[in-house]
């Protein structure tokens, strides 16, 4: 058994835009394929070029797709029966980017697709993301870190766009 300590860096920014507008901006920037059909088509692909075509068809203009979303605020409201702030967790990614990290560091598969958290707080709507580079830094693989840095840049650009 092996336990590794990983220090994670969180990117976070605050928007004065309404929660729904920030969420709408994110959803308009990423592909939203029918995920069941996407996985069926991915499994049915007989070659890597065919798989690439399936992935590309699911991506939005930012080169990412939405794999899942979780309405955390709704869950909290069900428990408390009161008006809790909105909070949504989105799993966003690109299988082709994930592949490039995983082929150098197998554990990178634990971190992709990435989580984007959008939540309301007293000072505005927060958009948060744990940087992939920080997850992969302990592995010391230059190739995986280069892919992770590029991914971090794309995700933080997306969040800045959604916040403004």
Secondary structure, 3 states (H helix, E strand, C coil): CCCCCCCCCEEEEEECCCHHHHHHHHHHHCECCCHHHHHHHHHHCCCHHHHHHHHHHHCCCCCCEEEEEEEHHHHHHHHHCCCCCCEEEEEEECHHHHHHHHCCCHHHHHCCCEEEEEEEECCEEEEEEECHHHHHHHHCCHHHHHHHHHHHHHHHHHHHHHHC
